[in-house]
Amino acid sequence: MVETVVALSLGTKYLLDPAALRRIRDILGAGGLVVHPTDTVYGLAVDPFQAGAVEKLYAAKARPRDLPVSISVADVGDVFRFGQRTPIAEAFCAKNLPGPYTVVLRAASDAPRAIVSKDGLIALRVPAHPIPRLLAKSFGPVTSTSANRHGQPAPSTCEEAREQLGDRVELYVDGGPTLLGGESTVVDLSGPRAKILRQGPIHPGA
């Protein structure tokens, strides 16, 4: 039976029981799949350094293998551990992250090769939500693709994610409805100028 963990809301923060966090880390370490809330939609996390786990993710989503997925990291400094630093990327990230953005950079040497595009690019997030950042801090970077079947709507609740993915994953983290309910804005910062590849929702406080 697929496990479910409830993340307790403390105002704008969420609390994961230490035992639950250990269980999540064990699953990720064993190459398993974990669904969790973010600031935008529910995400599907695996260890991006395990090629087998990445393949399981693609199979669970029925996602074409030539469509790369992003990763979540704990803070802006980690963005430039896995993606190459440029002046425009540094300025954008300092202003907008954490937030509902995915930034596309040329992959650095430390980047997990299983999610680097054929063009040598990597997509990264620092979500404005404590759960994915806690996972990235306590376990390491995790994938940050939406928890849906390819071509279906990205889920804004745990129930919607479960309807699509069912028992294809090992554990669901239920943190209630997501704040924005839409996928992140994707910005290509790999060149001399920023390019918006996908427009996402605007934060109500922006």
Residue pairs with C-beta under 8 A, 6 or more apart in sequence:
2 162
2 166
2 167
2 169
2 170
2 171
2 172
3 23
3 170
3 171
3 172
4 158
4 171
4 172
4 173
4 174
5 16
5 17
5 20
5 23
5 24
5 171
5 172
5 173
5 174
6 173
6 174
6 175
7 14
7 15
7 16
7 37
7 131
7 173
7 174
7 175
7 176
8 14
8 15
8 16
9 15
9 175
9 176
13 130
14 37
14 129
14 130
14 131
14 175
16 24
16 131
16 134
16 173
20 173
21 134
21 138
23 171
24 34
24 135
24 139
24 171
24 173
25 138
25 139
27 33
27 34
27 170
27 171
28 34
28 45
28 46
28 47
28 53
28 135
28 139
28 142
29 47
29 139
31 46
31 47
31 50
31 52
31 53
31 56
32 46
32 53
32 56
32 169
32 170
32 171
33 44
33 45
33 46
33 53
33 56
33 57
33 60
33 168
33 169
33 170
33 171
34 44
34 45
34 46
34 135
34 142
34 169
34 170
34 171
34 172
34 173
35 42
35 43
35 44
35 45
35 147
35 158
35 161
35 162
35 165
35 169
35 171
35 172
35 173
36 42
36 43
36 45
36 131
36 132
36 135
36 172
36 173
36 175
37 43
37 129
37 131
37 132
37 158
37 173
37 174
37 175
37 176
37 178
38 72
38 125
38 127
38 129
38 131
38 132
38 144
38 178
39 98
39 99
39 100
39 127
39 128
39 129
39 178
39 179
39 180
40 100
40 127
40 154
40 178
40 179
40 180
40 181
40 182
40 183
40 184
40 200
40 201
41 146
41 147
41 148
41 154
41 155
41 156
41 178
41 180
41 181
41 182
41 183
42 146
42 147
42 154
42 155
42 156
42 157
42 158
42 160
42 161
42 178
43 72
43 127
43 132
43 143
43 144
43 145
43 146
43 147
44 57
44 60
44 61
44 143
44 145
44 146
44 147
44 161
44 165
44 169
45 72
45 132
45 135
45 142
45 143
45 144
46 53
46 54
46 56
46 57
46 142
46 143
47 53
47 139
47 140
47 142
48 54
48 71
48 112
48 114
48 115
48 141
48 142
48 143
49 112
49 114
49 140
50 114
51 113
51 114
54 69
54 114
54 115
54 143
57 63
57 69
57 143
57 145
58 65
59 168
60 165
60 168
60 169
61 145
61 148
61 149
61 150
61 165
62 149
62 150
63 69
63 145
63 150
64 150
66 118
68 115
68 116
68 117
68 121
68 122
68 123
69 115
69 123
69 143
69 144
69 145
70 102
70 115
70 122
70 123
70 124
70 125
70 143
70 144
70 145
71 82
71 112
71 115
71 122
71 123
71 124
71 125
71 141
71 142
71 143
71 144
72 124
72 125
72 126
72 127
72 132
72 133
72 135
72 136
72 141
72 142
72 143
72 144
73 79
73 81
73 82
73 124
73 125
73 126
73 136
73 141
74 126
74 133
74 136
74 137
75 98
75 126
75 133
76 93
76 94
76 97
76 98
76 126
78 126
78 136
78 141
79 89
79 93
79 97
79 103
79 105
79 124
79 126
80 89
80 90
80 93
80 108
81 108
81 110
82 107
82 108
82 110
82 111
82 112
82 122
82 124
82 141
83 89
83 103
83 105
83 106
83 107
83 108
83 111
83 122
83 124
84 105
84 106
84 107
84 108
84 190
86 105
86 189
86 190
88 189
88 192
88 193
88 194
89 103
89 105
89 189
89 190
92 103
92 187
92 189
92 194
93 103
93 126
97 103
97 126
98 126
98 127
98 128
98 129
98 133
99 126
99 127
99 128
99 203
100 127
100 128
100 180
100 184
100 185
100 200
100 201
100 203
101 125
101 184
101 185
101 186
101 187
101 200
102 123
102 124
102 125
102 144
102 184
102 185
102 186
102 187
102 198
103 123
103 124
103 125
103 187
103 189
104 121
104 122
104 123
104 124
104 186
104 187
104 188
104 189
104 190
104 197
105 121
105 122
105 124
105 189
105 190
106 120
106 121
106 122
106 190
107 116
107 120
107 121
107 122
108 122
111 122
112 141
115 122
115 123
115 143
116 122
121 188
121 190
123 186
125 132
125 144
125 184
126 133
127 133
127 144
128 179
128 203
129 175
129 178
129 179
131 173
131 175
132 142
132 144
135 142
136 142
146 154
146 155
146 183
147 154
147 155
147 161
147 164
147 165
147 169
148 154
148 155
148 161
148 164
148 165
149 164
149 165
152 164
153 160
154 182
154 183
155 161
155 163
155 164
156 177
156 178
156 181
156 182
157 176
157 177
157 178
158 172
158 173
158 174
158 175
158 176
161 172
162 172
179 203
180 200
180 201
180 203
181 201
182 200
182 201
183 198
183 200
184 198
184 200
185 196
185 198
185 199
185 200
185 201
186 196
186 197
186 198
186 200
187 194
187 195
187 196
187 197
188 194
188 195
188 196
188 197
